[in-house]
Amino acid sequence: MDAGTADSAPTEAEQRQLEKLKRQSGELIGRWDQLQRGDLATFQKMTIEGSLSTVVVPPAGRATEDAIPAH
């Protein structure tokens, strides 16, 4: 039997790692939400008030020449 297809309960070490990753992801999501509501929202408001183009960051792996043009 291939160990990668074994059907068994996670080990204690695997459970601890999962909990650690859940905490880390929760913290990072919280920081991202805070950034969006704070600094990023303020920046977007400033660009609108100043009639400036918005900053577009293309997804990872997408070439900048393929990026969506600023409005």
N, C-alpha and C positions, 0 to 999 in steps of 0.2 A: 504494500500500500504506500502511496506517495504521501509523505508527511504534510504536504501542502493541502491535501484534500481530507485529512483526518477530521472526524466530527467529534470534537470533545470540548468541554468547558474551558474557558480561558484560565490560564494559570494566575496565581496571585500576582506575580511580577507583571503580567500583561494587564491585569486589572489596575494595578498601581500606575502603570504607564498611561493607560487610557484616562484615568482621573487627572493625571498631570497634564495631559494634552487638552482635556476639557477645560481645565482652569486657565491654561495659557491661551487657548482660543477665545475663551470668554473675556479675558483681559484685553486681548487684541481687538476683538469686536467692540468692546466698550470704548477703547481709545479711538477707533475709527469713527464710531458714532459721535463721540465728543468732537473730533476734528471736523466732521461734516457740519455739525450744528454750530460750531464756534468759528475757528479761523477760516474755514472754507466758505461758510455762509457769509462772513464779513467780506472776504475777498470778492466773492461773486457780486455782492451788493455794490462794492466799490467799482467793479468793472461796469456794471449797469449804469450807475450814476455818472461815471466818467465817459460813457459811450465807448468803452474799450472792447476789443475782441476778447472772447473768453479763451482760456488756455485749454487746449485739447491734448490729452495724453492718450496716444494710441495703445490698444491692448498689447501685451507682451507678444513679441514675435511678429508684429505687424510693422511693416516698413513705414517710415515717416512720410514718404511720398504718397503712400496709400491712405494717409490719415484724412479724416473728415475735415474739410476746410473750416476755418473760423467764420463766424457770422458777423 
